[in-house]
Amino acid sequence: MNFAVELEKNPLFKILQQAAQKVNVPAYVIGGYVRDIILGRPSKDVDIVCVGSGIALAKAFADCLDQPAQVNVFKNFGTAMVKTDLFEVEFVGARKESYDRNSRKPIVEDGTLEDDQNRRDFTINAMAFSLQTENFGELIDPFGGLEDIKRRLIKTPLEPGITYSDDPLRMMRAVRFAAQLNFDIDHDSFIAIQEQKERIKIVSGERIIDEFNKIVLAKKPSYGFKLLYHCGLLEIIFPEFTALQGVEKVNGKTHKDNFYHTLQVLDNISENTDDLWLRWSAIMHDIAKPATKRFDRKQGWTFHGHEDKGARMVKPIFRRMKLPLDERMRVVEKLVKLHLRPIALVKDSISDSAIRRLIFEAGDDLEGLMMLCRADITSKNHQRVQKYIANFNKLEKKIADVEARDQIRNFQPVITGEIIMETFGVKPSKVVGDIKFKIREAILEGELKNNYDEAYQFMLKAGKELGLKEVSKSNDSK
C-alpha cells in the first residue's frame, strides 16, 4: 500500500527525501506519525529512521530548509532533533537492541530497518513510510500494524512476555495507547502484562507518571484505569486508588463502590475540561474514604472527615508518584478539602454569609470546585440526578449574585495589620491577628461592608474589647 499522496500534501517530506539523497542514506518515516496518518489524527512529531547516521541526516535536512533551523544533537543516544514552525523532526540511525534483566536501558548496535522495526513497542508503531525515490510513500509493515489498526488492537511485534520484560514501561504505554485510541489490548499481550507487572518497579517514577497522566488526559480515562486495575499495575503504582474498590454489607446496608464512583466522577469532569489538575481533583476527592469508613447502627455507613483527611493525603501521594509539589498540588488539596461544601449549600434557605465564605475560601478555584461538585453527582436514579442538578443551578445563581454584590472573592480587609499596630501602638502579636480575624469574620458574616470608615470603627470597638486603647488617629489621615 502506498501513501505518497498523503505525504505529498506536506512539503516537509520532499525536503526529507532531498536530504536523504544528499547524504546517500535510505530514510523512512516511522512510528507514531505513520500510525496517525492512517488513523486520520493530527500529529506534529515526526520520527525519521535511516540506515546510517541520523545526526548527519538531521544536519542535511536543516541545510535544505528555506528558513534556518537549529540541529539539537544528542550524541549519547545517536539522535538529533530539528524544530520547524509546524513540526518537531527527530532523526535516528537504525539500530538493534538487547537488554539486561536488571535495567530497561538497552545495549544498542547499528542495524537495519528490519532490526529497528523489531525493537518497536507495538505493531501500530512499527510501520514505516519509505522516502526513497523509487518507492516514495510505500508502507513497510512487517507485523500487520495496518490490520491491527483496523481491528483496533494493541499488540506487540514480538513475543509479548519478552517485549514487556525488556522494557516494562511498555506495559504502561500499552494501556495509554488503548485509552487514547479506544483500542483493545491483545489477549496474549494483556496476559503477559499481568505476568510481568512486578517488572514495572525497575522503571523510574518520572517515566511512569508521564504515561499515567496521559491516561488521565484521555477522552474517557476510566477505560485506562480499569485496564490498569485488571492487569495489576494500578495496585503497584497507586494502591490508595485500588483501596477504593469493593462494597461491604452490614445489617442489610451497603455503601457505593467508591472505585467505580470515582471513575464516573473522573469521566464526568473530563467531559468539561482538559485541565490535568481538575481531573486529579476528581481522582483524589474520595481517596480517604477507605480510611474513614465506619458503620453506625442508626446512620449506616459513614465517611466523616474524608474531605479533610483526603486533602492531607494529597501531598504524600504526589511526592511518591513524582507529581509536582507546587501550586498545582495545592489546587488539588483545596478542591478535595472543599468538595462537600457546595453540596451542603444546596438549599433554598442557605444564608448569604455561607455563600460568601465559600467564595472566599475557593477564591480563583471556585469554578473548578463547582465543576468537580457537578461531576460528583452520580446516581442510577435519573430523577435524583436531575434534582441535584436543578439545585446546583440555583446555587450557582446565588453565588453569582452574592459575588457581584459583595465582591468577596480573594478580598483583603481594608484594615491591615500595620493600621492596627499604629492605631493601638502595639507590636506584631497575637492580638493583631485576633483583630484582623474579627474584621474578616464580620465582613464575611455581612455585619459590615469592606470599606475603610466602617471597618475602622469596627476595629476600634474590637480593640477596646481586647483591652487596647487608641494612641493615634490613623482615620483622620487616610
N, C-alpha and C positions, 0 to 999 in steps of 0.2 A: 504494500500500500504506500502511496506517495502523497506527501503533504506539502509539495513545493508551492502550490497555490496559496496555502496559509502562510508559509514562510515569506513568500514574496510580497505579502501585504506590509511587511515591516522591513525597511531598508537595512536595518541592523544586520540581518543575516547575509546579505550580499557583501557587506563590508567584512563580516567574519570570514566568508568564503575567500575574499580577496586577500585577507591577512594570512589565512592558512596556505594559500598558494605562494605567498611571498616568502614564507619560511619553509615551504615544502614539507608540511606535515598533514596527515589526514586528520580532520577535525569533525566533531559531532556535537550537536545539541543533545543533552541527556538529562534525565531525571524529571524534576517537578514541572519544568516549562513544557516538556513534551506531554506529560500527563494532563496538564491544564489546557493545552491547545485542544486535545482530544475531548476533554470534558466541557470545553467552551467557557472556562473560567479565566478571568484576568490574572496576569502574573507579570511582575516586574523583575523577578530574579531569573537570570539565565545562566545555566551551568554548561560550560564547554569542556569536553574532554578531547585530548589529542594524543596521537601516538607519537610522542616526542616531548619537547619542553613546553609546558603550559605557560611558563614565565616568558619565554621568547615569543610565543603566540600572542600573549597579552600586550607586549610592547609593540609588536607589529600591528595589532588591532588599533592601539591608541594612535599610532602614526598615520593610520588610514582615515581617521575621523576628521571631519571638517573643522570641528572645534577641538582645541587642545584638551586632553584628559590625563589625569594623573594615574599612573600604574602603582597600585599598592602591592608590594611583593612580600610574601610570607615564606622565606627561604626554608624554614624548618619543616614546612608542610609541602613545599614544592608547588605552591599555588600563588595566584595573583588575582587581583580584582581591579576592574575598571568601571567607574561610575559615569554614566551619561546622564543627560537630562531626564530620561524616562526609565532607564534600566540600570541594574547592577549586574555586571557580567563577571562571572568567576571562571578562571581557567585552571585546569589541572592536567598533568600528563597521565595517561592511562596507567593503572597500577594494579597489582595483585596484593592481597593481604593475607597474613596469617596471625593467629592470636595466641597469647599465653593465657592460661586459665585464670590467673590472678589479676589480670588487667584487661580493660577494654581498649587499650591503646594497641593498634596493630603493628606488626612488623611489615613494612612496606617495601615492595620492589617494583621496578618498571615492568609494565605488562602490555598486553594487547587490549583492544576494545572488548573482546570477549572476557578477558580477565576482569576488566573494570565493571562490566555488567554483572559478572558473577558476585562481586562484592557488594552489590546494592542491596538495600534492605527488603524491598518488596517488588513484585513483578511490575506493578504500575509505575514504579520509579526507576526501572531498569531499561526502559525503552529509549531509543535514540533516533534522531534525525541526522542523516548524512548531509555534510556541507560540501562534499566533493562535486565537481562539475558534472561528472558522468552520471551521478545518481542523486543530485541535489533534492533534498526533501524526502528521500526514501526512509520508511520506518524500519528500523532494525530492532526486532522484538523476539529475542530467542526464548523467552519464558512465557509467552502468551499474555503479556500485560494488557494488550488491547481487548482480548477476550475477557480478562478479569474485570476490566472497566465495564464491559457490557453486562457482566454478571454481578457487578457492584461488590467485589470481593477483594479483601486484603489477604495476600498470600506471599510467602517468601519464595525467592527464586530457587534456593537450595533447601536442603533438609532443615525444617524449622527449628528443631532442637539445637542444631549446631549454630544456626544463624543467631538465635537468642542467647545462647551460651557465650558465643564470641563477643557479642556486643549487647548486653542486657538492656541498654537504653532503647533498643529496637522494640522491646515489649511495650514501652510507653508510647512509642511512635505508632505502633500498630493500632492501639486504642485511639490515639489522637487522630490518625487519618480516618479511621472508621467513624469517629464522632464528627469530624469536619465534613466528610463526604457523604455521610449517612450510608456507609458500606457495612457489610458483614465481615467478620474475620473468619477465614477458612477454618474448618473444624480441626484439622490436624495442627494448624498453627495455634489455635486457641488452647488446645490440649498441651502443646509444647510450652506456652506461656505459663500455664498452671504448674507444669513440672519444673520450670526454670525460674519461677518467681523470686526465690531467695537470692538469685544472682543480682537482682536489682540493687542489693546492698553495696555492691562494689562501685556503683555509679555515684558521682558527686550530687549533693543535694541541689546545687545550682542547675545542673542539667535536667534533673527530674522535675523541678518546679517549673522550668521553662516549658516542658511538654505538658505538665499538668495545667498550667494557665491557658495553654492553647485549647485544652479540652474544656476548661471553664468558659472560654470565649466562643465555643461552638454555638451554632444556632439553637440546638437543643442539647445542652450539656448533660442532662440526666442520662442520656444514652451512653456517653463515655463513662460516667460514674458507675453505671450498672455493669458495664464491661469490666472496669477495674475491680469492682466488688466480686463479681463471679469468677474472675481469674485469680483472685487472691492478692493482687498488687495493692489494693486500697488498704487492706488491713496492715500492710507493711509500712506504707508511706503516710497514711492518715488514719491511725487506729481510732482516734476520737470520733471520726465520722462513722466508721462501721459500728461503733458502740451505740449509735442511734437506732440500729436495726432491731426489730423484734417487738412483740406485743405480749404483755403479761395480763393474766386474768385472775382476779381475786374476788370471791363472793359474787361472781357473775358480772363484775365490772372490768372493762378493758380500757386501755388508752390507745391512741392512734400510733401507728408505726412512724416514729419520727424520722427515720431514714427516708422513707418514701415521701413523707410530708415535706421534708426539706428539699428533696429533689424537685417536687412540684413547685415549691416556692422559687427555687432557682430557675426553673423553666419559665415561670410566670414573669419574674423580673427581667429575664433575658429577652422577653418579647418586646420590652420597652426601653432597654438600654444595653449598650455595648461597654459600659464602664466596668472595668475589671473589678474595681473595689466595691462597687454596689453589688456585683454578683457575689463577691466574697462575703459581704454582709449577709446575704441570703444563706450562703453556706454555713456561716457561723451563728446565725441568730438563735438557734435552739441547741447549740453544741453542748451546753451544760445540763440538758435535761436528764441524761443518764445519772449524773452526779447528784441531782436534786430531786430525783423521783421518790415519792413517798406514797403510801396508801393510808387513807383515813377512812374509817368506817362510815362517817357521815358524808364527807366530801368526795370520797373515791380517790382517784389518782390525782396527785398534785405535783407541781414542779416549782414551788415557791422559790423566788430569788434566782431563777435560772438566767434571767437577763443580766443581773449583776455579776454572778459567777462566770457567765459566758463572756462578758466583757473582759474579766480578769484573765480568762484563758486565751484571749486573742494573742497577746504578746509572746508567751512561751511557745505557742503553736507556730506563729510567724517566724520566731527565731529558729526553731528546729527545722522548719521547712524552707529556710533561706528566703523568706519573703521580706520585704522592706520594713524596717522598724522606724519609719518616719511618719509624716503627716498622713500618708495613705493608710497606714495601720491604725492611726488614731481616729480616722473617719470610721473604719470598721468597728473599733471599740465603741465609739459613740453610738452608732446605729444599733449595735447589739444591745447596748445598755438601755436605749430609749425605745426599742421596737414595740414594747407593750403599751407605751404611754398613749399614742393616738387611739388605740383600741379602747382604752379606758375612758377616753373623752367622747366616744360616740354616743352621746346622749343629748336630748333636746335641752335639758336643764343645765348643761355644763356652763360654768362661770367664765367670764372673760379673763379673770386672773389665772385660771388654769391654762387657758389658751396662751396667754402672754408668757407664762413660764415655759410652755412647750416651744414657742417661737424663740425665746431667749436661749434655751438650752440647746436646741438643734442648730441655731444660727444658720450659716450658709448651707448646711446639710439638711435643711428642712424638707426640700423637695425630694431628696434621696430617701429620707426617712418615710415620707408618705408613700413613695413608690414601693419601698420594702413592705410597708404595712398592707398596702393593697395586694401585693403578691402573696402575703401571708394568709389571705382569705382563701382557704381550701376546704371544700366540703363536697360530699357526694349529693348533698341536698341542695338542688339548684335554687330553690326559693330562699333558703338561708343565705346563700352567697349573694343573691340579688338584694336582700335586705341589708346585709353588711355594706355592700357597695353603695346603696342609696344613702345610708347613714354617713359613709365616708364622704360622699359628695357634699352633704350638709356641713360636715366638719370642715372640709377644705374651704367652703364658702365663709364659714365663721372665721377661720384663720385669716383668710384674705381680708375680711372686713376689719378685724382687730388690728392686723398689721398695718393696713392703710391708715387707720385712725391713730394708732399709738406709736407707730414706727419703732417697734420694740426689738427687732432682730439685731443682734450684736450691739445693742445700745450700751453706752457707758454713762453712768450718772454724771451730771454736770459738776457735782461736788466731788472734788478729788481729795486724795489723802493730803496733799500739800495745803489745800484750803483749810482742811480740818485742823492740821497741826498749827498753821498760822493763826487761825481764829482762837484756838484754846491754849496756844503756847505749849504744846506737848511735842515730844519726840516720837519717831516711829515706834509704835507699840500696839498691843492687843486692842486697846481702847479705840484707836484709829480704825482698825479693821472692823470693830463692832459697830461703829457709827456708819461706816460705808455699807456694811451689811444691812443695817436698819433702813438706810435710804433706798438701797436697791430693792429690798423686800416691799417697801411701801409703794414704790413705783410699780412693781410687778402686781401688787395687790390692787392697784388702781386708787390708792389712798391719796396720792399726789402725782402731779404731772412732772415730767423731767425737764422743768425749766428752772433757771437759777434762783429767782426770788422765792419760789415756793419751796424748793429743795433746801435753800439756805435757812429758812425759818424752821424747817423740819430738823435740820442739823443742830440748830441751837437748842431746840427742845430735847433732842436725843442726848446731846452733850450734858445738859442740865440734869437729866435723869441719871446720868452716869457720874454725877458729881463734878463736872467740869464747869469752869467759868470763862466767859468770853474775855479775851485780852486784847483783841484788835477788831477793827471794823472793816473786814475784807469786803463786805457787801457794799460799803459806800464807795469803794474804789474800783468796782468792777467796770 
